[in-house]
Amino acid sequence: MEGMNEPVKSDWNSFARVNASQRWRKPSAMMGRAMTDAIVAEAQIVPHLRVLDVASGTGEPAISIATALNGTGMVTATDISAEPLAVGEQRACERKLSNIRFRVADVHALPFPDKSFERVTSRLGVMFFSNLPQALGEFHRVVTPGDRISLLAWGPMQQPYFDSTIGTILRLVPDAQVPANASSMFKFGVAGTLSRALQEAGFRDADERQTDIAWNWPGTPEEFWSYFQEVTVPFKPLLQSVAGREDVSAAVLQELRNRYSGDQVRFQARIVLVSALK
């Protein structure tokens, strides 16, 4: 994700995490499909647009936006970490997409001229910007007048995906602490927080809403718990503090089995969607 401090950035960029992301790429993409579809729809993609996608990681929603553009326009996918972008570039090549490029960039100092894009998108990135006004100011600078920014963030932490995992740990280990970077994931769960920040950055007609979407793991509870521990960087200190505790793993797996339908672990994700115009 963009905008992290250096130790956390190193975790997002780590060899182990990138390898884990590759290993779990297919089920992770299936789980995130509804979330990707939500922000692509929110961005109102039409042919010939120039689109900036920030905090693209291994390529979404940039790849889906490029696909929706159907060979027209250009999507620029950025992230502060090079290794995930290399995975995204490989995925785009496999799909023979010619209207997408990948570039390492810091959201707080975007390396693009003023008024370069008709759309700016970011899926699950805005929560991690270390200086939100500066980052949103950069968004405002690079988008063309009258055009659109669309952001997607997590809603409150109190939702099934996190209750079943982190919530279970906190119930079993009362003195456990949620890391600050993890807490920041949910700061836009208070209605109106993100739309106000956009208005303060100079955007207008901000439209914010919370909605529930499907967020289902296409595999077993055991596979999901391994995936969660390997790739969920903001909670890494908490997860490491209970590593090897069989009672914790057993309790989490029981919660996940309660949500297992025989082929999927079923959650709902409560997300925040907001769009605004320059």
C-alpha positions as CSV (number, residue, x, y, z in Angstrom):
1,M,0.0,0.0,0.0
2,E,1.0,3.6,-0.6
3,G,2.0,6.1,2.0
4,M,3.3,3.7,4.7
5,N,6.2,4.5,7.0
6,E,9.4,2.7,6.1
7,P,9.2,-0.4,8.4
8,V,5.7,-1.1,7.3
9,K,6.5,-0.4,3.7
10,S,9.3,-3.0,3.9
11,D,6.7,-5.6,5.1
12,W,4.4,-4.8,2.2
13,N,7.4,-5.1,-0.1
14,S,8.9,-8.2,1.5
15,F,10.0,-11.2,-0.5
16,A,7.9,-13.5,1.7
17,R,4.7,-11.4,1.3
18,V,5.1,-11.1,-2.5
19,N,5.6,-14.8,-2.8
20,A,2.6,-15.4,-0.6
21,S,0.5,-13.1,-2.7
22,Q,1.6,-15.1,-5.8
23,R,0.8,-18.4,-4.1
24,W,-2.7,-17.3,-3.1
25,R,-3.3,-15.1,-6.1
26,K,-6.2,-17.0,-7.6
27,P,-8.4,-17.5,-4.5
28,S,-7.5,-13.9,-3.3
29,A,-8.7,-12.5,-6.7
30,M,-11.9,-14.5,-6.5
31,M,-12.5,-13.3,-2.9
32,G,-11.9,-9.7,-4.0
33,R,-13.9,-9.8,-7.2
34,A,-17.0,-8.0,-5.8
35,M,-14.8,-5.3,-4.3
36,T,-13.0,-4.7,-7.6
37,D,-16.3,-4.6,-9.4
38,A,-17.7,-2.1,-6.9
39,I,-14.9,0.5,-7.5
40,V,-14.8,0.0,-11.3
41,A,-18.6,0.7,-11.4
42,E,-18.1,3.7,-9.0
43,A,-15.4,5.2,-11.3
44,Q,-17.9,5.2,-14.2
45,I,-15.4,4.0,-16.8
46,V,-16.1,4.9,-20.4
47,P,-13.8,4.5,-23.5
48,H,-10.7,6.6,-24.0
49,L,-10.2,7.7,-20.4
50,R,-6.8,8.3,-18.8
51,V,-7.0,6.6,-15.4
52,L,-4.6,6.7,-12.4
53,D,-4.9,3.8,-10.0
54,V,-3.1,4.3,-6.7
55,A,-1.9,1.6,-4.4
56,S,-2.4,-1.0,-7.1
57,G,-0.4,-3.7,-5.4
58,T,-0.4,-6.8,-7.7
59,G,-2.7,-5.1,-10.2
60,E,-6.3,-4.5,-9.2
61,P,-8.4,-2.7,-9.9
62,A,-6.1,-1.3,-12.6
63,I,-6.2,-4.5,-14.7
64,S,-10.0,-4.6,-14.5
65,I,-10.2,-0.9,-15.5
66,A,-7.9,-1.5,-18.5
67,T,-10.1,-4.4,-19.5
68,A,-13.2,-2.3,-19.2
69,L,-11.6,0.3,-21.5
70,N,-11.5,-2.4,-24.2
71,G,-8.2,-1.3,-25.8
72,T,-8.8,2.4,-25.5
73,G,-7.4,5.0,-23.1
74,M,-4.6,4.3,-20.7
75,V,-4.4,3.1,-17.1
76,T,-1.4,4.0,-15.0
77,A,-1.0,1.7,-12.0
78,T,1.1,2.9,-9.2
79,D,2.4,1.6,-5.9
80,I,5.2,2.6,-3.5
81,S,6.5,-1.0,-3.7
82,A,8.1,-2.4,-6.9
83,E,7.7,-6.1,-6.3
84,P,3.9,-6.3,-6.2
85,L,3.8,-4.1,-9.3
86,A,6.0,-6.6,-11.1
87,V,3.4,-9.2,-10.4
88,G,0.7,-6.9,-11.7
89,E,2.7,-6.2,-14.9
90,Q,3.1,-10.0,-15.5
91,R,-0.7,-10.4,-15.1
92,A,-1.4,-7.6,-17.5
93,C,1.0,-9.2,-20.1
94,E,-0.8,-12.6,-19.7
95,R,-4.0,-10.8,-20.6
96,K,-2.4,-9.0,-23.5
97,L,-3.4,-5.6,-22.2
98,S,-1.8,-2.8,-24.2
99,N,-3.4,0.1,-22.4
100,I,-1.9,-0.2,-18.9
101,R,1.5,0.8,-17.5
102,F,3.0,0.3,-14.1
103,R,5.1,2.8,-12.2
104,V,6.6,3.0,-8.7
105,A,5.3,6.3,-7.2
106,D,4.7,7.8,-3.8
107,V,1.1,9.2,-3.5
108,H,2.4,12.2,-1.6
109,A,4.5,13.4,-4.6
110,L,3.0,11.9,-7.7
111,P,5.4,12.1,-10.7
112,F,2.8,13.4,-13.2
113,P,1.9,16.8,-14.6
114,D,-1.2,18.7,-13.5
115,K,-4.5,17.6,-15.1
116,S,-3.1,14.3,-16.4
117,F,-6.1,12.0,-15.7
118,E,-9.8,12.0,-16.1
119,R,-10.2,9.4,-13.3
120,V,-8.3,8.6,-10.1
121,T,-9.1,5.4,-8.2
122,S,-7.7,3.6,-5.2
123,R,-9.0,0.4,-3.6
124,L,-8.1,-0.2,0.0
125,G,-5.2,2.3,-0.2
126,V,-6.4,5.6,1.2
127,M,-6.5,4.3,4.8
128,F,-2.7,4.0,4.8
129,F,-1.7,7.4,3.4
130,S,0.5,8.9,6.1
131,N,-0.4,12.5,5.2
132,L,-4.0,12.4,3.9
133,P,-4.3,16.1,3.0
134,Q,-1.1,16.0,1.0
135,A,-2.1,12.8,-0.8
136,L,-5.6,14.1,-1.6
137,G,-4.0,17.4,-2.7
138,E,-1.9,15.4,-5.2
139,F,-5.1,13.7,-6.5
140,H,-6.7,17.1,-6.9
141,R,-3.7,18.4,-8.8
142,V,-3.5,15.5,-11.3
143,V,-7.2,15.1,-12.1
144,T,-8.7,17.2,-14.9
145,P,-11.4,19.8,-13.9
146,G,-14.9,18.4,-13.9
147,D,-13.6,14.8,-13.6
148,R,-13.9,12.1,-11.0
149,I,-12.0,10.5,-8.1
150,S,-13.3,7.3,-6.6
151,L,-12.0,5.6,-3.4
152,L,-12.8,2.4,-1.6
153,A,-11.9,1.8,2.0
154,W,-12.8,-0.6,4.8
155,G,-15.7,0.3,7.0
156,P,-15.7,-0.4,10.7
157,M,-13.6,-3.2,12.2
158,Q,-16.7,-4.8,13.7
159,Q,-17.6,-6.9,10.7
160,P,-17.5,-10.7,10.1
161,Y,-14.1,-10.9,8.3
162,F,-12.2,-9.3,11.2
163,D,-14.5,-10.5,14.0
164,S,-13.8,-14.1,13.0
165,T,-10.0,-13.6,13.0
166,I,-8.7,-10.6,14.9
167,G,-11.7,-10.4,17.1
168,T,-11.3,-14.0,18.2
169,I,-7.7,-13.3,19.1
170,L,-8.6,-10.3,21.2
171,R,-11.3,-12.2,23.0
172,L,-8.8,-15.0,23.9
173,V,-5.8,-12.7,24.7
174,P,-7.3,-9.6,26.5
175,D,-4.0,-7.8,26.8
176,A,-3.3,-8.1,23.0
177,Q,-3.0,-4.8,21.2
178,V,-4.2,-3.9,17.7
179,P,-1.2,-2.2,16.0
180,A,-1.7,1.4,15.1
181,N,-1.3,0.7,11.4
182,A,-4.1,-1.8,11.6
183,S,-6.4,0.5,13.5
184,S,-5.9,3.1,10.8
185,M,-7.5,0.7,8.3
186,F,-10.9,1.5,9.8
187,K,-10.7,5.3,10.3
188,F,-13.2,5.9,7.6
189,G,-15.7,3.7,9.2
190,V,-17.2,6.8,10.8
191,A,-19.7,8.1,8.2
192,G,-18.7,11.3,6.5
193,T,-15.0,11.2,7.5
194,L,-13.6,10.5,4.0
195,S,-16.0,12.8,2.1
196,R,-15.1,15.7,4.4
197,A,-11.4,15.1,3.7
198,L,-12.1,15.2,0.0
199,Q,-14.0,18.5,0.4
200,E,-11.2,20.0,2.4
201,A,-8.8,19.0,-0.4
202,G,-10.9,21.0,-2.9
203,F,-13.2,18.4,-4.4
204,R,-16.9,19.0,-4.7
205,D,-20.1,16.9,-4.8
206,A,-18.7,14.2,-2.6
207,D,-21.0,11.1,-2.5
208,E,-20.1,8.7,0.3
209,R,-21.9,5.5,1.4
210,Q,-21.3,2.3,3.3
211,T,-22.4,-1.0,1.7
212,D,-22.0,-4.7,2.2
213,I,-20.6,-6.9,-0.5
214,A,-19.7,-10.5,-0.9
215,W,-16.2,-11.4,0.4
216,N,-16.0,-15.1,0.3
217,W,-12.9,-17.3,0.4
218,P,-13.1,-20.1,-2.2
219,G,-11.4,-22.8,-0.2
220,T,-11.2,-24.4,3.3
221,P,-11.0,-22.6,6.6
222,E,-7.5,-23.9,7.1
223,E,-6.3,-22.4,3.7
224,F,-7.9,-19.1,4.6
225,W,-6.3,-18.9,8.0
226,S,-2.9,-19.6,6.4
227,Y,-3.5,-16.9,3.8
228,F,-4.7,-14.3,6.3
229,Q,-1.6,-14.8,8.5
230,E,0.8,-14.6,5.5
231,V,-0.6,-11.5,3.7
232,T,-2.3,-9.3,6.3
233,V,0.6,-7.0,7.0
234,P,-1.0,-4.4,9.3
235,F,-1.9,-7.1,11.9
236,K,1.5,-8.8,11.6
237,P,2.8,-7.8,15.1
238,L,-0.4,-9.1,16.7
239,L,-0.3,-12.3,14.7
240,Q,3.3,-12.9,15.5
241,S,2.6,-12.4,19.2
242,V,0.2,-15.4,19.2
243,A,2.1,-17.5,16.7
244,G,2.3,-21.1,17.9
245,R,-0.7,-20.8,20.3
246,E,-2.8,-23.8,19.4
247,D,-5.7,-22.5,21.4
248,V,-5.8,-19.3,19.3
249,S,-5.6,-21.2,16.0
250,A,-8.2,-23.7,17.1
251,A,-10.6,-20.9,18.1
252,V,-10.2,-19.0,14.9
253,L,-10.6,-22.1,12.8
254,Q,-13.8,-22.9,14.7
255,E,-15.2,-19.5,13.9
256,L,-14.2,-20.0,10.2
257,R,-15.8,-23.4,10.1
258,N,-19.1,-21.9,11.3
259,R,-18.9,-19.8,8.1
260,Y,-17.9,-22.7,5.8
261,S,-20.5,-23.9,3.3
262,G,-18.5,-26.9,2.0
263,D,-16.7,-24.9,-0.8
264,Q,-16.4,-21.4,0.6
265,V,-15.8,-19.5,3.8
266,R,-18.5,-16.9,3.6
267,F,-18.2,-13.4,4.9
268,Q,-19.6,-10.0,4.0
269,A,-17.4,-7.0,3.7
270,R,-18.6,-3.6,4.9
271,I,-16.9,-1.0,2.7
272,V,-16.9,2.7,2.3
273,L,-17.3,4.0,-1.3
274,V,-16.9,7.7,-2.1
275,S,-16.6,9.7,-5.3
276,A,-16.1,13.4,-5.8
277,L,-15.6,15.8,-8.7
278,K,-12.8,18.4,-9.1
